[in-house]
Amino acid sequence: MTVTEKIANAKKRIYELERLIEYWNDSDHDEAKMANFSRNIENKVA
């Protein structure tokens, strides 16, 4: 793999990560995308 190919792959990964960060930031403000599940935690001994 040449240096040019490595740089191109790194730029692609950076772009994908930036898109994920934007999606996560948008979903934090959109309550329709979020589900609240209550959890019951019990201590059980086997």
C-alpha positions as CSV (number, residue, x, y, z in Angstrom):
1,M,0.0,0.0,0.0
2,T,1.5,3.3,-1.0
3,V,1.5,6.4,1.1
4,T,-1.1,8.0,-1.1
5,E,-3.5,5.1,-0.6
6,K,-2.9,5.2,3.2
7,I,-3.7,9.0,3.2
8,A,-6.8,8.4,1.2
9,N,-8.0,5.6,3.6
10,A,-7.3,7.8,6.6
11,K,-9.3,10.7,5.1
12,K,-12.2,8.3,4.4
13,R,-12.1,7.1,8.1
14,I,-12.0,10.6,9.4
15,Y,-15.0,11.6,7.2
16,E,-16.9,8.6,8.5
17,L,-16.1,9.4,12.1
18,E,-17.2,13.0,11.6
19,R,-20.5,11.8,10.1
20,L,-21.0,9.5,13.2
21,I,-20.3,12.4,15.6
22,E,-22.8,14.6,13.8
23,Y,-25.4,11.8,13.9
24,W,-24.8,11.3,17.7
25,N,-25.0,15.0,18.3
26,D,-28.3,15.3,16.4
27,S,-29.8,12.2,18.1
28,D,-29.0,13.7,21.6
29,H,-31.6,16.5,20.8
30,D,-34.2,14.3,19.1
31,E,-36.3,12.6,21.7
32,A,-38.1,10.5,19.1
33,K,-34.9,8.5,18.5
34,M,-34.3,7.8,22.1
35,A,-36.0,5.0,24.1
36,N,-36.0,4.9,27.8
37,F,-36.1,1.4,29.3
38,S,-36.3,0.9,33.0
39,R,-34.0,-1.7,34.4
40,N,-34.6,-4.0,37.3
41,I,-31.3,-5.1,38.8
42,E,-31.4,-8.0,41.2
43,N,-28.6,-9.6,43.0
44,K,-28.9,-13.4,42.5
45,V,-26.7,-16.0,44.0
46,A,-26.2,-19.1,41.9
